[in-house]
Amino acid sequence: MKKTALYLSLSAVLLGSSGAYADVDVKALERRITELEKKLQTSEEEDKQASASSYFEFHAYARAGILADQDFNGAVGTGPYMTPAGQLGAPVGRLGLEDDNYLEIKLERWAVAEDGSWSRFKVMIADSVESNNDWTADDSKLNVREVYAELGNLSSFSGMFDQSSLWAGKRFDRNNYDIHFFDSDVIFLAGAGAGINNVQISKDWKTNVSVYGRDFGTVDDSTMDIENYIVNVNNYFGPHWQLMLSAMKANDHKQEGANLADAGSHVMLAYHTDFEEGFAKVGVIAGQGLGAEAKLIGARGNLTEDAKTVRLFTYGVTRISDSWRIAPAIMAETSQDRFQAGDEYQWATFNLRLANELTKNFEMVYEASYQYMDLDDTIEAASGDFYKFTLAPTFKMNTKAGFFDRPEIRLLASYIDWSDELNGFGVDSDNFALTNFDDGGQFLFGAQMEIWF
């Protein structure tokens, strides 16, 4: 605008002067000034558009290392879900058990307009292998896990939608959260769909609404994918309470003479709290039919219409002294009529991780895990216990930064044992392989790096 004023002032001088400018062609000069004004207006519009910034973000998670048993054989099949109950979603403490090399790469492109509205495009690529080789293309499970677009702070939105954002594509629900020490999401809602987030119903009530689609297998031997559609409403009341409700329907899943569920419901009630140097979370999950898979909402199709599941969880982290941190976690579940009428499964896991900060860059990390399980799949039954203890000398940039500061480089030594009654037990149901679970009382040794940003 300053340039425009300058040219207009110049035009006034030229047009109003006699003397040295008396011979100037006034009409030609007016045309030139008009052209200059148009160019200036175009330049100003371009400046406004340039003020809409765009930028890229790069995020990642990775873990990699080696793990061997006491005979220096590869520790194949170990991990937080290595027990018979693990096939039912029951984890144990992950430290010192993971034998895979896993990577997630997340790329995001953001654009912010002059009016404050924004857009985001995200792609997430993941890979997991158990090979220790440098070239693992034949073993790779490379996969695009997320690809979606999101729009937020739109000027057309007002009232309860003033801070809302819209999304569509393939994604993890943004309000998934996990118990890191179990390598387990509390709930995992993911798939292809669309939704709206941050709808402010009232001063203390905010909600997210989404619809996801999931596929799980085929009907008989046909090639028709079974589509399960999940409607999810995730409510937050004040700073502490969360109530998530899900309903799902898979019309193609109904088979004559079969007891497979073609519908289901899922609910989670959770309480979150933060304190000076940590946090705590506690909650209960319940589901029936297709919702009887407590964590992977709507992702399992081999559930009966009478299936019922209840899961409890609690975990947290805090500092107990200037040089010690503690992170307890508990998860327990009971289910019945899950895969066939009359089956019944109960399990509970208790895990405790401790860290002793010895220097700015070195700490000793300890993890003890205990799991009880009582499993009856109507064909065989077993009940017993699993134990694990891990010692992990750990190096990091700043031990005072807490449990979740990364990267870490660790040495690992674990001892695992279990009841003889659990040897060879397996869940003989679709999508669950039989577990060869024998010979307890073993040591594992390894080294691992872990990073996220």
Order of alpha helices (4+ residues) and beta strands (2+ residues): alpha-alpha-beta-beta-beta-beta-beta-beta-beta-beta-beta-beta-beta-beta-beta-beta-beta-beta-beta-beta-beta-beta
